[in-house]
Amino acid sequence: MQTLPHFQVGDRVQTIHPLVALPVSSSGTIHRVAPVGNLYGVLFDGEARMRVMHHGYLEQASSKKRTVGKHDG
């Protein structure tokens, strides 16, 4: 039996399937975890509203992080 992904509030995730107005590899942050149904509230980068997403559409985002410093332009 396959182990389901388990995300926590604050985890960075990305989509693994295309959705309406949300291509594959769209990144976001988990803001809510539903107690049932393997559902997560995700705020995707550049969006103002949180989307409810099933775990089957998400994976852990790559660990590459870009930090913005005062010299970035």
C-alpha positions as CSV (number, residue, x, y, z in Angstrom):
1,M,0.0,0.0,0.0
2,Q,1.3,3.4,-1.0
3,T,2.0,5.9,1.8
4,L,0.1,9.2,1.3
5,P,2.0,12.5,1.4
6,H,1.6,14.3,4.7
7,F,1.9,18.0,4.7
8,Q,1.9,20.5,7.6
9,V,1.0,24.2,7.7
10,G,3.9,26.1,6.3
11,D,5.2,23.4,4.0
12,R,6.0,24.4,0.4
13,V,4.3,22.3,-2.2
14,Q,3.8,22.2,-6.0
15,T,1.2,20.8,-8.3
16,I,1.9,17.5,-10.2
17,H,-1.2,17.8,-12.4
18,P,-2.5,20.7,-14.4
19,L,-5.6,22.5,-13.2
20,V,-7.6,25.4,-14.5
21,A,-5.3,28.5,-14.5
22,L,-2.7,26.5,-12.5
23,P,0.0,24.7,-14.5
24,V,2.1,21.7,-13.4
25,S,4.8,22.8,-10.9
26,S,2.9,25.8,-9.6
27,S,4.3,26.5,-6.1
28,G,2.4,27.4,-2.9
29,T,2.3,27.1,0.8
30,I,0.0,24.9,2.9
31,H,-2.2,27.2,5.1
32,R,-4.8,24.7,6.3
33,V,-4.9,20.9,6.9
34,A,-8.4,19.3,6.8
35,P,-9.0,16.6,9.5
36,V,-10.5,14.2,6.9
37,G,-10.3,13.6,3.1
38,N,-6.6,14.4,2.6
39,L,-7.4,18.0,1.8
40,Y,-5.2,21.0,2.1
41,G,-5.7,24.7,1.9
42,V,-2.9,26.0,-0.3
43,L,-2.1,29.6,-1.1
44,F,-0.3,29.5,-4.5
45,D,2.3,32.1,-5.3
46,G,0.7,35.1,-7.0
47,E,-2.8,34.3,-6.0
48,A,-5.0,36.1,-3.5
49,R,-7.2,33.2,-2.5
50,M,-6.5,29.9,-1.0
51,R,-7.4,26.8,-3.0
52,V,-8.6,23.5,-1.5
53,M,-6.4,20.7,-2.9
54,H,-6.4,17.0,-2.6
55,H,-3.1,15.4,-1.7
56,G,-3.0,13.6,-5.1
57,Y,-2.4,16.9,-6.9
58,L,0.5,17.9,-4.7
59,E,4.1,17.0,-3.9
60,Q,6.8,18.6,-1.7
61,A,8.3,21.6,-3.5
62,S,12.0,21.3,-4.5
63,S,14.4,22.4,-1.8
64,K,15.8,25.2,-4.0
65,K,14.9,28.4,-2.3
66,R,15.7,31.9,-3.5
67,T,16.4,34.5,-0.9
68,V,16.0,38.1,-1.8
69,G,18.6,40.4,-0.4
70,K,19.0,44.2,-0.5
71,H,21.2,43.9,-3.5
72,D,18.7,42.0,-5.7
73,G,17.3,44.1,-8.3
